[in-house]
């Protein structure tokens, strides 16, 4: 078979296909009308980085962890987990509270630790799972003991400030309590 005869064959087949595709045919059967629900909105709801009062969301802290590292931040989030370690237990991690944004679709989390109490701090006394809390502290990537590293950030709660004591004899008890707390803190850090 020569090339010319092959080309003629292809041309004939092409013409037949074109004519068959262009011919009008009546559709057989009734037209079916579909009744479908509206299209769902597949765009994820954006969680803002800050609340109106300037307090950061957990998402805002995690997104900007590199810029906020070693800075004081104020964060609002929902407590989803509390990890504690009792004295005498073998601990797999440090005492921490895990926060997330108050949104069911939120996936970002932030660990909150209290460096003033050390490894065995019972954070369950101060936090409850499901509670919406606002906490302030210094953002870090390392825990104070160096046992936990998190590039999304770890919020180290501020140490409680010593109470202001009144002048004179009525402030004597207050000053004694503050001195005892300072001595206990010094002994703990040795």
Secondary structure as UniProt FT lines:
FT   HELIX           3..22
FT   TURN            52..53
FT   STRAND          56..57
FT   HELIX           58..63
FT   HELIX           65..68
FT   TURN            69..70
FT   STRAND          72..83
FT   TURN            87..88
FT   STRAND          96..100
FT   TURN            104..105
FT   STRAND          109..113
FT   TURN            115..117
FT   TURN            119..120
FT   HELIX           123..125
FT   TURN            129..130
FT   STRAND          132..142
FT   TURN            144..145
FT   STRAND          149..157
FT   HELIX           169..171
FT   HELIX           172..189
//
